[in-house]
């Protein structure tokens, strides 16, 4: 992994970018631009690298509307999970859906993200919780030509399925001995939900180590509902990220600062679950790089707008605007171990989004954070090709 601390967000008016072979071939003053077959006029727009949503659960079926009502009435999310709801209700709906049905709704979700300027989305399995469905989910992610770049993550350790509640060790053994070796051929990363009602610290470490040993990048849902020490453990064993972190302690922060791990902030889940704020100020002071993601899922974070999450991180967590923009570009790419994403320069991925400023505002990048939600890209270039023009999908 490449450390991306110290990257800068700045202004460069009158600049041009040339794309060739799916990558950025040249960047500089417009008067020096090389000839091109197609020229796109971005004058007056705000240009950003293609946005990267590095933590989502976008592949699922079913509805959790009733659960949402229960949570509004004060029922705790972990209580719902322990009663067989939450993740487990989505598992039942996903298991019963065909691959074609799952792929169709996922395509619709990803087209929506592309219109928002998001060109790369991480998507986890974890709503199968049996060998067949988990592998089917990963195969869907691998086998289709999606409108955005997709990074796949195996999350078979998302919850203990109902049928294994009386033998959790048996399920952990299946994850270790059957699922992970198969997933290593289909996925890019491995994740574990380490928390109350999910997997213990010891189980999580064993699962992560097994996945990492087979070449998967390590991720962990850490310190969300209950402090477990998961972030410290993930930093110690070389995981790429620790995500959530609402109950991260000073010891965990120190461990993360001493490693190359990224803290992934998920403001949507914090909002919906009414959790405490993660210690963003301390993470900043310690020099821990931070990414921001939607955590899009039907239960704890039904949030489909990445820039809105960046706004929440600034307003609620007091994250500086520049750090928020790095959090949805360069640092988010680091989580996925993609050093070609999240920046614009010769050799970078040819992914770029152009946004019109809010009405009456100048083309300043800070306005994309100041105004919460509703930003749609006027133009999006992915892999050097124009895929959104005038706010509409091309082709």
C-alpha positions as CSV (number, residue, x, y, z in Angstrom):
1,X,0.0,0.0,0.0
2,X,1.1,3.6,-0.7
3,X,0.7,6.2,2.0
4,X,-1.5,9.0,0.7
5,X,-1.1,11.4,3.6
6,X,-0.3,15.0,2.6
7,X,-2.2,15.1,-0.7
8,X,-3.7,18.4,-1.6
9,X,-7.0,19.7,-2.9
10,X,-6.5,22.9,-4.9
11,X,-7.8,25.1,-7.6
12,X,-6.4,25.2,-11.1
13,X,-8.5,27.4,-13.4
14,X,-7.9,27.2,-17.1
15,X,-6.4,23.7,-17.0
16,X,-7.1,20.8,-19.4
17,X,-6.8,17.0,-19.0
18,X,-6.1,14.6,-21.8
19,X,-7.2,10.9,-21.6
20,X,-5.7,8.0,-23.6
21,X,-6.0,4.3,-23.1
22,X,-8.3,4.6,-20.2
23,X,-5.9,6.7,-18.2
24,X,-4.9,10.4,-17.7
25,X,-2.2,11.0,-20.3
26,X,-1.5,14.7,-19.8
27,X,-2.6,17.6,-17.5
28,X,-1.6,21.2,-17.7
29,X,-2.5,24.7,-19.0
30,X,-5.2,24.7,-21.7
31,X,-3.0,26.6,-24.1
32,X,-0.5,23.8,-24.1
33,X,-3.1,21.0,-24.5
34,X,-2.3,18.3,-27.1
35,X,-4.8,17.7,-30.0
36,X,-7.7,15.4,-29.2
37,X,-10.4,13.5,-31.1
38,X,-13.1,14.7,-28.7
39,X,-13.1,17.9,-26.6
40,X,-15.3,18.4,-23.6
41,X,-15.9,21.9,-22.4
42,X,-15.8,22.0,-18.6
43,X,-15.7,25.8,-18.2
44,X,-17.6,26.9,-15.1
45,X,-17.8,23.4,-13.6
46,X,-16.0,21.9,-10.5
47,X,-13.8,19.0,-11.6
48,X,-12.9,16.2,-9.2
49,X,-11.4,12.8,-9.6
50,X,-14.1,10.2,-9.9
51,X,-15.5,9.7,-6.4
52,X,-14.8,6.4,-4.6
53,X,-17.4,4.9,-2.2
54,X,-15.2,2.4,-0.3
55,X,-17.7,0.8,2.0
56,X,-21.2,-0.4,0.8
57,X,-23.5,-3.3,1.1
58,X,-25.2,-2.6,-2.2
59,X,-26.0,-6.2,-3.3
60,X,-29.2,-7.2,-1.4
61,X,-32.9,-7.9,-1.8
62,X,-35.9,-7.2,0.4
63,X,-37.1,-4.3,2.5
64,X,-36.4,-3.3,6.1
65,X,-39.1,-0.6,6.4
66,X,-40.7,-2.2,9.4
67,X,-37.4,-2.3,11.2
68,X,-36.9,1.4,10.5
69,X,-40.2,2.1,12.2
70,X,-39.2,0.0,15.2
71,X,-35.9,1.8,15.6
72,X,-37.7,5.1,15.5
73,X,-39.8,3.8,18.4
74,X,-36.6,3.2,20.4
75,X,-35.7,-0.4,19.8
76,X,-32.0,-1.0,19.7
77,X,-30.4,-2.2,16.5
78,X,-28.4,-5.0,18.2
79,X,-31.6,-6.1,19.9
80,X,-33.3,-6.4,16.5
81,X,-30.4,-8.4,15.2
82,X,-30.3,-10.7,18.2
83,X,-34.0,-11.4,17.6
84,X,-33.4,-12.6,14.1
85,X,-34.1,-9.3,12.3
86,X,-31.7,-6.8,10.9
87,X,-29.0,-8.4,8.7
88,X,-30.7,-11.8,9.1
89,X,-34.0,-10.6,7.5
90,X,-32.1,-9.3,4.5
91,X,-30.2,-12.6,4.3
92,X,-33.6,-14.5,4.0
93,X,-34.7,-12.2,1.1
94,X,-31.3,-12.3,-0.7
95,X,-31.1,-16.1,-0.5
96,X,-34.5,-16.4,-2.1
97,X,-33.8,-14.0,-5.0
98,X,-32.4,-15.2,-8.3
99,X,-29.0,-14.0,-9.6
100,X,-30.8,-12.1,-12.4
101,X,-33.0,-10.3,-9.9
102,X,-30.1,-9.3,-7.7
103,X,-28.0,-8.1,-10.7
104,X,-30.9,-6.0,-12.1
105,X,-31.5,-4.0,-8.9
106,X,-27.7,-3.6,-8.4
107,X,-27.3,-2.2,-11.9
108,X,-30.0,0.4,-11.1
109,X,-28.3,1.3,-7.9
110,X,-24.9,1.7,-9.6
111,X,-26.3,3.8,-12.5
112,X,-27.7,6.2,-9.8
113,X,-24.2,6.4,-8.2
114,X,-22.6,7.1,-11.6
115,X,-24.9,10.1,-12.1
116,X,-23.6,11.4,-8.7
117,X,-20.0,11.3,-10.0
118,X,-19.1,8.0,-8.2
119,X,-17.0,6.0,-10.5
120,X,-15.8,3.2,-8.1
121,X,-17.9,1.4,-5.5
122,X,-16.8,-1.3,-3.0
123,X,-19.5,-3.9,-2.6
124,X,-19.6,-6.6,0.1
125,X,-21.2,-10.0,0.2
126,X,-22.6,-10.9,3.6
127,X,-26.3,-11.3,2.9
128,X,-25.9,-14.9,2.1
129,X,-24.3,-16.4,5.1
130,X,-24.1,-19.8,3.5
131,X,-21.5,-21.1,1.0
132,X,-23.8,-21.2,-2.0
133,X,-25.2,-17.7,-1.6
134,X,-22.0,-16.0,-0.6
135,X,-20.2,-17.4,-3.6
136,X,-23.1,-16.5,-5.8
137,X,-23.0,-12.9,-4.7
138,X,-19.3,-12.7,-5.4
139,X,-19.8,-14.3,-8.8
140,X,-22.5,-11.7,-9.6
141,X,-20.0,-8.9,-8.7
142,X,-17.2,-10.5,-10.8
143,X,-19.2,-11.6,-13.8
144,X,-21.1,-8.5,-14.9
145,X,-20.0,-5.4,-16.8
146,X,-21.1,-2.7,-14.3
147,X,-21.5,1.0,-15.1
148,X,-18.9,1.8,-12.4
149,X,-15.7,0.1,-11.2
150,X,-16.6,-2.5,-8.6
151,X,-14.3,-3.7,-5.8
152,X,-15.7,-6.9,-4.2
153,X,-15.3,-7.8,-0.5
154,X,-16.1,-11.2,1.1
155,X,-18.2,-10.6,4.3
156,X,-19.3,-14.1,5.2
157,X,-18.5,-13.1,8.8
158,X,-21.4,-10.6,8.9
159,X,-23.6,-12.3,11.4
160,X,-24.2,-15.8,12.8
161,X,-27.0,-17.2,10.7
162,X,-30.1,-18.5,12.4
163,X,-29.4,-22.2,11.6
164,X,-26.0,-21.9,13.3
165,X,-27.0,-20.0,16.5
166,X,-26.5,-23.2,18.6
167,X,-23.1,-24.0,17.0
168,X,-21.3,-20.7,16.2
169,X,-17.9,-22.5,16.1
170,X,-19.3,-24.7,13.4
171,X,-20.2,-21.7,11.3
172,X,-16.8,-20.0,12.0
173,X,-15.1,-23.2,10.8
174,X,-17.1,-23.2,7.6
175,X,-16.1,-19.6,7.0
176,X,-12.4,-20.4,7.6
177,X,-12.2,-23.8,5.8
178,X,-14.7,-23.5,3.0
179,X,-15.8,-19.9,2.3
180,X,-12.5,-18.0,2.5
181,X,-10.5,-20.3,0.1
182,X,-13.3,-20.1,-2.4
183,X,-13.7,-16.3,-1.9
184,X,-10.0,-15.7,-2.4
185,X,-10.6,-16.6,-6.1
186,X,-13.5,-14.2,-6.5
187,X,-13.0,-11.2,-4.1
188,X,-10.5,-8.4,-3.6
189,X,-10.8,-8.1,0.1
190,X,-12.2,-9.7,3.3
191,X,-14.2,-8.0,6.0
192,X,-15.5,-9.0,9.5
193,X,-18.2,-7.5,11.6
194,X,-16.6,-7.6,15.1
195,X,-19.2,-6.4,17.6
196,X,-21.9,-7.4,20.1
197,X,-24.2,-9.9,18.6
198,X,-21.8,-10.6,15.7
199,X,-18.2,-12.0,15.9
200,X,-15.8,-11.9,18.8
201,X,-12.3,-10.3,18.7
202,X,-10.7,-13.7,18.7
203,X,-12.9,-15.0,15.9
204,X,-12.4,-11.9,13.9
205,X,-8.6,-12.0,14.0
206,X,-8.6,-15.7,13.0
207,X,-10.9,-15.0,10.0
208,X,-8.9,-11.9,8.9
209,X,-5.6,-13.7,9.2
210,X,-6.9,-16.5,7.1
211,X,-8.1,-14.2,4.4
212,X,-5.0,-12.1,4.4
213,X,-2.8,-15.2,4.1
214,X,-4.7,-16.0,0.8
215,X,-4.1,-12.6,-0.6
216,X,-7.3,-10.7,0.4
217,X,-7.0,-7.2,1.7
218,X,-8.2,-7.0,5.4
219,X,-11.1,-4.9,6.5
220,X,-13.1,-4.8,9.7
221,X,-16.3,-3.3,11.1
222,X,-14.8,-1.9,14.4
223,X,-15.9,-0.2,17.6
224,X,-19.4,0.6,16.4
225,X,-21.9,-0.7,18.9
226,X,-19.5,-1.8,21.6
227,X,-15.7,-1.3,22.0
228,X,-13.9,-4.6,21.3
229,X,-10.3,-3.7,20.5
230,X,-10.9,-4.6,16.9
231,X,-9.3,-1.5,15.5
232,X,-6.1,-2.1,17.4
233,X,-6.1,-5.7,16.3
234,X,-6.7,-4.8,12.7
235,X,-3.8,-2.3,12.7
236,X,-1.5,-4.9,14.3
237,X,-2.1,-7.5,11.7
238,X,-1.9,-5.2,8.7
239,X,-5.5,-4.7,7.7
240,X,-6.2,-1.9,5.1
241,X,-9.0,-0.3,7.1
242,X,-11.0,-0.1,10.3
243,X,-14.6,1.2,9.7
244,X,-17.2,2.9,11.9
245,X,-15.0,3.6,15.0
246,X,-17.7,5.4,17.0
247,X,-16.3,3.9,20.2
248,X,-12.6,3.9,19.3
249,X,-10.4,4.6,22.3
250,X,-7.0,6.3,22.7
251,X,-5.1,3.0,22.6
252,X,-6.8,2.1,19.3
253,X,-5.9,5.5,17.8
254,X,-2.3,5.1,18.8
255,X,-2.2,1.6,17.1
256,X,-3.7,3.0,14.0
257,X,-1.4,5.9,13.9
258,X,1.6,3.6,14.1
259,X,0.4,1.5,11.1
260,X,-0.7,2.2,7.5
261,X,-4.4,1.6,8.2
262,X,-7.2,4.0,7.1
263,X,-10.1,5.0,9.4
264,X,-13.3,4.8,7.4
265,X,-16.0,7.2,8.7
266,X,-19.6,6.2,8.1
267,X,-21.8,9.2,9.0
268,X,-25.0,7.7,7.6
269,X,-24.9,4.7,10.0
270,X,-24.0,7.1,12.9
271,X,-27.1,9.2,12.1
272,X,-29.5,6.4,11.7
273,X,-28.4,4.4,14.7
274,X,-27.9,7.6,16.9
275,X,-24.5,6.5,17.9
276,X,-21.8,8.7,19.4
277,X,-19.4,10.6,17.1
278,X,-16.1,8.9,16.3
279,X,-13.1,10.7,17.7
280,X,-12.2,12.5,14.5
281,X,-10.2,15.3,16.1
282,X,-7.9,12.8,17.8
283,X,-7.5,10.9,14.6
284,X,-6.6,14.1,12.8
285,X,-4.1,15.0,15.5
286,X,-2.6,11.5,15.3
287,X,-2.2,11.7,11.6
288,X,-4.5,8.8,10.8
289,X,-5.8,9.1,7.1
290,X,-9.5,9.0,6.9
291,X,-11.9,7.9,4.2
292,X,-15.7,8.6,4.1
293,X,-18.3,6.1,2.7
294,X,-22.0,5.7,2.6
295,X,-22.2,2.2,4.2
296,X,-25.2,1.9,1.9
297,X,-27.5,-0.9,3.2
298,X,-31.2,-1.4,3.8
299,X,-31.0,-1.2,7.6
300,X,-28.5,0.9,9.4
301,X,-27.5,3.3,6.6
302,X,-30.0,3.5,3.7
303,X,-28.0,6.4,2.4
304,X,-27.3,6.7,-1.3
305,X,-25.4,10.0,-1.5
306,X,-21.6,10.1,-0.9
307,X,-21.2,13.8,-1.0
308,X,-24.0,14.2,1.6
309,X,-21.9,11.9,3.8
310,X,-18.9,14.1,3.3
311,X,-21.1,17.1,4.4
312,X,-22.2,15.2,7.5
313,X,-18.6,14.4,8.3
314,X,-17.7,18.1,8.2
315,X,-20.7,19.4,10.1
316,X,-21.1,16.6,12.7
317,X,-17.5,15.3,13.1
318,X,-15.8,18.7,12.3
319,X,-13.7,17.2,9.6
320,X,-12.1,20.0,7.4
321,X,-13.5,20.3,3.9
322,X,-10.2,19.3,2.2
323,X,-10.0,16.2,4.3
324,X,-13.6,15.3,3.5
325,X,-12.8,15.6,-0.2
326,X,-9.7,13.4,0.2
327,X,-11.9,11.0,2.1
328,X,-14.1,10.4,-0.9
329,X,-11.3,10.3,-3.4
330,X,-7.6,9.5,-2.6
331,X,-8.0,8.0,0.9
332,X,-11.0,6.0,-0.2
333,X,-8.9,4.6,-3.0
334,X,-6.2,3.7,-0.5
335,X,-8.7,1.6,1.4
336,X,-9.2,-0.4,-1.8
337,X,-5.4,-0.6,-2.4
338,X,-5.9,1.3,-5.7
339,X,-3.1,3.9,-6.0
340,X,-4.4,4.8,-9.5
341,X,-7.8,6.0,-8.3
342,X,-8.8,9.2,-6.5
343,X,-6.4,11.7,-8.1
344,X,-5.8,13.2,-11.5
345,X,-2.4,13.2,-13.1
346,X,-0.4,11.3,-15.8
347,X,-0.8,7.6,-15.1
348,X,-3.9,7.9,-12.9
349,X,-7.1,6.2,-13.8
350,X,-9.1,8.2,-16.4
351,X,-12.0,8.8,-14.0
352,X,-13.3,12.4,-13.5
353,X,-16.6,14.1,-12.5
354,X,-17.6,17.6,-13.4
355,X,-20.2,19.3,-11.2
356,X,-22.1,22.5,-11.7
357,X,-22.0,24.7,-8.6
358,X,-25.2,25.3,-6.7
359,X,-27.3,28.1,-8.3
360,X,-25.8,31.5,-7.5
361,X,-22.6,30.1,-6.3
362,X,-19.1,30.3,-7.9
363,X,-17.4,27.1,-9.1
364,X,-15.6,26.5,-5.7
365,X,-15.2,22.9,-4.5
366,X,-16.2,23.9,-1.0
367,X,-19.8,24.5,-2.2
368,X,-20.2,20.7,-2.9
369,X,-19.7,20.2,0.8
370,X,-21.5,23.4,2.0
371,X,-24.7,22.4,0.3
372,X,-25.9,19.1,1.5
373,X,-27.1,16.5,-0.9
374,X,-28.6,16.6,-4.3
375,X,-25.4,17.1,-6.3
376,X,-25.5,15.4,-9.7
377,X,-22.6,15.3,-12.0
378,X,-23.0,17.2,-15.3
379,X,-20.4,15.1,-16.9
380,X,-18.5,11.9,-15.9
381,X,-15.5,10.4,-17.6
382,X,-14.7,6.8,-16.6
383,X,-11.7,4.9,-18.0
384,X,-11.2,7.9,-20.4
385,X,-14.6,7.6,-21.9
386,X,-17.6,10.1,-21.5
387,X,-20.3,8.1,-19.7
388,X,-22.5,10.9,-18.4
389,X,-23.2,14.0,-20.4
390,X,-25.5,16.9,-19.4
391,X,-26.5,14.8,-16.4
392,X,-27.7,11.8,-18.4
393,X,-26.1,8.4,-19.0
394,X,-24.5,8.1,-22.4
395,X,-25.5,5.1,-24.4
